[in-house]
Every structure is written in structure tokens, then in C-alpha cells.
Amino acid sequence: MKRVILSMLAVSALVVTSCSSDSDETPQVVAPTTYTFVGKDGKSNVSFTGQEARWVMASELKSALGGDTKTLAQLNEMFKDGKGFVGTIPSNGTSVNDSGKKLRETVASATNSNTTTVEEEALRTKLDGYLAAHAAIDFNADASNGTAGKLETVGGGRTVYVDAKGYEMNQAVAKTLIGSVFVDQIVNKYVSEGLINESIAGNNTGTPHKDNADNNYTSLQHYWDEAYGYTFGLETTPATPVNDSSNRKGFLNSYLTSVDGDPKFNVFDEIYDAFKLGRAAIDAKQYDVVHAQAKIIRENVSLVIGVMAAHYLQKGKGVKNPDSLHALSEAVGFVQSLRFAHVNGVQIPQNSVDQSLAPLANLWTVTDAQLDQVAGIIAQQFGFNVEDVIDLKN
């Protein structure tokens, strides 16, 4: 009888130990099927109106640089002052003019980037110069090397307005903004290791963002959502983005689909899934998972810039005409955007970017051999083959 009682006690101890062990295990974080999250009040706590505003602003500025409808003063008002727009923030219908957002001050401004203040202001000044160069074009003159003006494909189809060095400014500006605003803010700010670590304490205590009780999200939740907003915020339904070339929404979003045109890449789903799982992990306070998903986002967003830079360098080869100058102007912007991308966890240095930009100083005179060389260097940096990116859909 004593032996039976002891045996029963042993079994009970095993059960207790087993249950105790189970309760100590961290539950596995499961990503939701869509990017949908709620706060303690049961209402959505996903908000990225600032990112929507800047995206709308960037789109309108790009359109304004595609023709001769805006004066330099009007272009500067849009870029520097955050005014002169007609669009609204999709999620709430308010005018982007009232958002308080300004593109120029956001350029190269991420808190955990290693850019210097000199570099940052130099890039903003370069973009100022792009606007001025566009406004100075004689839109009725025929463009050639050394002469700004218009260039048309034989029989129509495409008309581009370029400066004396062959730069089509709406493309150079838009693609530079992809890196210096969208990618920089995502990679070097909102999903950077530094900002995540700084925000963990407030997330653990459930402190509302900026200590504002009206916010039903913590700073870490909000920063993650803001990165998501720069990526999928203008989708028809942002919680369920569509990976389809006919559904591209411009800027970074468009090129996720472009890169996935080659089956060797899968950036759209990699990024979307990482955002979902990372946000769920923030809510569950499982920060190892958060950091792992942030790394996936940083790597894949950066890869998009490298792939598209090499693609447009290749597409710009051959006779200089509206199509090639259009592609090369895009290449200029993507190469400049490399400064904000990461390779093997390290931000690409300015001297590397400068070396790639040097042959692109005059698009009329850059040679195919130079374009091949720069594309090859970028491909080697990121670990892909140039042949894989030549025929991607733009």
C-alpha cells in the first residue's frame, strides 16, 4: 500500500512538473492572415496617415515634373513647403496640404542612418537643382547633348523632357525619393534595430505613443505600422495588398511586383509576411521574433533597390533616345537610393554610390560598357546575376 501511494505521488509530481514546464514555454507567435490588429479598446490600432500623405505628395510632384504645367515656385512649394497639392489622405479624406508633412525635410532624415548632415543637405540641394533644371527646360526645343528640351520617339509614343545632360527629372526625382524617403524611413528608422530596442520598454508597459491617451497603440506598434504604410499604405485595401503588375501603386510598392517578375525573387510575400508576423510578435512582446522579421524586411526592401538599379542600367543601353534616357534617368535615382539600402546588414557607403554615379554624369555620353560595369558591381554586392534582372517588368 505504501508503495502504491508513493507511486501515485510520483505520478502526481510528474504531472505537476510537466504542467509547470509547459506553462514556462513561450507560446509560438502566429501571423494573422491579413495586416489587421486591434488595441485594448477593440478598435483598429493601425495608423499610417503621415506615410499616406507623403506618398500622395510624391506622386503629385512626379506628375508635375512630367510636363510644363508648374513654375519653379510651384514645384518648390510642393517639395519644400508641403503645399500646392490637390490630393487627400485616402484613409481619412483630409487634404495632404493640411498634414504638416514636407518631402524635402524627410529626405535622408532617418534617425538610425549613418548619413552625415553634409550628405543629407547635399542630396536635398541636388533635388532642388533637379526641380530648377526641369523648370528651365524650353519645352518646345529639341533636346540633344548639351541642349535641354523635348525628345520624341519616331511616330510618337513617348515624349520626354530632359536637361542638357539627358536627365528626365520626374524619373530622377521619383526614384531618388524611393530610396531617400521610403526606404530610408523603413530600413534606417522604423524597423531599425536601434528604434525597436528603444521602444521595447514602452511596449512592455503598454504606454500610448507620445504618452497621448487618445492613441490606442504603443510607439513600437506605431513605428512598425508606419514602415508598413510606406510599403502598402496606398493599396486599395492596405491590409490585403495585391501582388499584381496591374495593381501597382507607385514608388516602392510598384517595384516589389517588378522584382518578383523573375521567379528567383519573392520579395512581395517575404516583406508582407514579415510585416504581419513582426506586428503580431510586437503585440505578444516576443522581441526575438520582431528583430528576425525586421531583418527580413530590411534585406528585401534593400534588394529591390539593387535589382531595379541594375535593371534600368541595362535597359538604358544602346542608342540614346526617349526610351533609353527615360530608363537611365530611373537608373540615376535608384543608384542614388542605394545609399539608404543595406547589404549583409551594413548600410551602403556614400563612396560606393559615388563611384556608380560617376559614369552617369551625362546620360548622352555614357557607354554600354560603363553601364555593364556598374550593373555588374551592384549585382555582385547584392548577390544576384545581371541576366536575371534585364527583362523585368518596369
Rosetta blueprint (number, residue, H / E / L):
1 M L
2 K H
3 R H
4 V H
5 I H
6 L H
7 S H
8 M H
9 L H
10 A H
11 V H
12 S H
13 A H
14 L H
15 V H
16 V H
17 T H
18 S H
19 C H
20 S H
21 S H
22 D H
23 S H
24 D H
25 E L
26 T L
27 P L
28 Q L
29 V L
30 V L
31 A L
32 P L
33 T L
34 T L
35 Y L
36 T L
37 F L
38 V E
39 G L
40 K L
41 D L
42 G L
43 K L
44 S E
45 N L
46 V L
47 S L
48 F L
49 T H
50 G H
51 Q H
52 E H
53 A H
54 R H
55 W H
56 V H
57 M H
58 A H
59 S H
60 E H
61 L H
62 K H
63 S H
64 A H
65 L L
66 G L
67 G L
68 D L
69 T L
70 K L
71 T L
72 L H
73 A H
74 Q H
75 L H
76 N H
77 E H
78 M H
79 F H
80 K H
81 D H
82 G L
83 K L
84 G L
85 F L
86 V L
87 G L
88 T E
89 I L
90 P L
91 S L
92 N L
93 G L
94 T L
95 S E
96 V H
97 N H
98 D H
99 S L
100 G L
101 K L
102 K L
103 L H
104 R H
105 E H
106 T H
107 V L
108 A L
109 S L
110 A L
111 T L
112 N L
113 S L
114 N L
115 T L
116 T L
117 T H
118 V H
119 E H
120 E H
121 E H
122 A H
123 L H
124 R H
125 T H
126 K H
127 L H
128 D H
129 G H
130 Y H
131 L H
132 A H
133 A H
134 H H
135 A H
136 A L
137 I L
138 D L
139 F L
140 N L
141 A L
142 D E
143 A L
144 S E
145 N L
146 G L
147 T E
148 A L
149 G E
150 K E
151 L E
152 E E
153 T L
154 V L
155 G L
156 G L
157 G L
158 R L
159 T E
160 V E
161 Y E
162 V E
163 D L
164 A L
165 K L
166 G L
167 Y L
168 E E
169 M H
170 N H
171 Q H
172 A H
173 V H
174 A H
175 K H
176 T H
177 L H
178 I H
179 G H
180 S H
181 V H
182 F H
183 V H
184 D H
185 Q H
186 I H
187 V H
188 N H
189 K H
190 Y H
191 V L
192 S L
193 E H
194 G H
195 L H
196 I H
197 N H
198 E H
199 S H
200 I H
201 A H
202 G H
203 N H
204 N H
205 T H
206 G L
207 T L
208 P E
209 H H
210 K H
211 D H
212 N L
213 A L
214 D L
215 N L
216 N L
217 Y L
218 T E
219 S H
220 L H
221 Q H
222 H H
223 Y H
224 W H
225 D H
226 E H
227 A H
228 Y H
229 G H
230 Y H
231 T H
232 F H
233 G L
234 L L
235 E L
236 T L
237 T L
238 P L
239 A L
240 T L
241 P L
242 V L
243 N L
244 D L
245 S H
246 S H
247 N H
248 R L
249 K L
250 G L
251 F L
252 L H
253 N H
254 S H
255 Y H
256 L H
257 T H
258 S H
259 V H
260 D L
261 G L
262 D L
263 P L
264 K L
265 F L
266 N L
267 V H
268 F H
269 D H
270 E H
271 I H
272 Y H
273 D H
274 A H
275 F H
276 K H
277 L H
278 G H
279 R H
280 A H
281 A H
282 I H
283 D H
284 A H
285 K L
286 Q L
287 Y H
288 D H
289 V H
290 V H
291 H H
292 A H
293 Q H
294 A H
295 K H
296 I H
297 I H
298 R H
299 E H
300 N H
301 V H
302 S H
303 L H
304 V H
305 I H
306 G H
307 V H
308 M H
309 A H
310 A H
311 H H
312 Y H
313 L H
314 Q H
315 K H
316 G L
317 K L
318 G L
319 V L
320 K L
321 N L
322 P H
323 D H
324 S H
325 L H
326 H H
327 A H
328 L H
329 S H
330 E H
331 A H
332 V H
333 G H
334 F H
335 V H
336 Q H
337 S H
338 L H
339 R H
340 F H
341 A L
342 H E
343 V E
344 N L
345 G L
346 V E
347 Q E
348 I L
349 P L
350 Q H
351 N H
352 S H
353 V H
354 D H
355 Q H
356 S H
357 L H
358 A H
359 P H
360 L H
361 A L
362 N L
363 L L
364 W L
365 T L
366 V L
367 T L
368 D H
369 A H
370 Q H
371 L H
372 D H
373 Q H
374 V H
375 A H
376 G H
377 I H
378 I H
379 A H
380 Q H
381 Q H
382 F H
383 G L
384 F L
385 N L
386 V H
387 E H
388 D H
389 V L
390 I L
391 D L
392 L L
393 K L
394 N L
